[in-house]
Amino acid sequence: MGEPNPILTHHPLYLALGPEPGERLEAYRNLSRIALADAPLADLRLALNQNQPLGNDRSCAEIEAVMGQRREPRKRGRPKQEPPEERLGDKRQQELPI
């Protein structure tokens, strides 16, 4: 809000917005007045709600490598199980001779 804070320091990019504090503040406010189109805004909201990275495949792969975790969205719910006969495979119970 333009009030000084002894804990914070200005970023060099913010300082480059203007020579005077009032000019920088106005320039920064103007940057935030630009409205995003509906599609990018929806993508951003979805990524935030799902705690997923937003970017192209390369940037997402870099994030996964740094974090050591997969960050791709997964299907919701439990995985579907195979029918019992497919799970047993060769271990299917055989009929015993009487």
C-alpha positions in Angstrom: 0.0 0.0 0.0 3.0 2.2 -0.3 3.9 2.4 3.4 7.5 1.7 4.4 8.3 -1.5 6.1 11.8 -1.9 7.8 11.8 -5.7 7.2 11.3 -5.5 3.4 13.6 -4.2 0.7 12.6 -3.2 -2.8 13.4 -5.6 -5.6 15.5 -4.0 -8.4 12.7 -4.5 -11.0 10.4 -2.6 -8.7 12.9 0.2 -8.4 13.2 0.3 -12.2 9.5 1.3 -12.5 10.3 4.9 -11.8 12.7 7.3 -10.1 10.3 8.5 -7.4 8.4 6.3 -4.9 5.0 7.7 -6.1 5.8 6.9 -9.7 6.8 3.4 -8.9 3.7 2.8 -6.8 1.4 4.1 -9.6 3.3 2.0 -12.2 3.0 -1.1 -10.1 -0.7 -0.5 -9.6 -1.2 -0.2 -13.3 0.5 -3.5 -13.9 -2.1 -5.2 -11.7 -5.0 -3.6 -13.4 -4.5 -5.6 -16.6 -7.1 -8.3 -16.7 -6.3 -11.8 -17.8 -8.4 -13.5 -20.5 -10.8 -16.2 -19.2 -8.8 -19.2 -20.4 -5.4 -18.4 -18.8 -7.2 -17.3 -15.6 -9.1 -20.6 -15.5 -5.8 -22.5 -16.0 -4.2 -20.5 -13.2 -7.1 -21.2 -10.8 -7.1 -24.9 -11.6 -3.3 -25.2 -11.0 -3.6 -23.4 -7.7 -6.6 -25.5 -6.5 -4.9 -28.7 -7.4 -1.5 -27.6 -6.1 0.0 -28.3 -9.6 2.7 -26.3 -11.5 1.6 -24.2 -14.4 3.8 -24.2 -17.4 4.9 -26.2 -20.5 6.1 -29.8 -20.4 9.7 -28.8 -20.0 9.2 -26.5 -17.0 6.9 -29.1 -15.3 9.6 -31.7 -15.8 12.2 -29.4 -14.3 10.0 -28.9 -11.3 9.5 -32.6 -10.9 13.2 -33.2 -11.1 14.0 -30.6 -8.4 11.2 -31.8 -6.1 11.8 -35.5 -6.7 8.0 -36.0 -7.0 5.6 -36.5 -9.9 3.4 -33.4 -10.2 1.1 -34.5 -13.0 -2.6 -34.6 -12.1 -3.9 -38.1 -11.5 -7.3 -39.6 -11.9 -9.5 -39.2 -8.8 -10.5 -42.2 -6.7 -9.2 -45.7 -6.2 -7.6 -47.6 -9.2 -9.9 -50.1 -10.8 -9.2 -53.7 -10.0 -8.9 -56.4 -12.5 -11.6 -59.1 -12.5 -10.6 -62.0 -10.2 -9.9 -64.5 -13.0 -7.3 -62.1 -14.6 -5.6 -61.4 -11.2 -5.1 -65.1 -10.5 -3.5 -65.8 -13.9 -1.7 -69.2 -13.7 -2.4 -69.4 -10.0 -6.0 -70.2 -10.7 -7.3 -73.0 -8.4 -7.4 -76.3 -10.2 -10.0 -79.0 -9.7 -8.7 -81.8 -7.6 -9.4 -85.4 -8.7 -11.6 -87.4 -6.3 
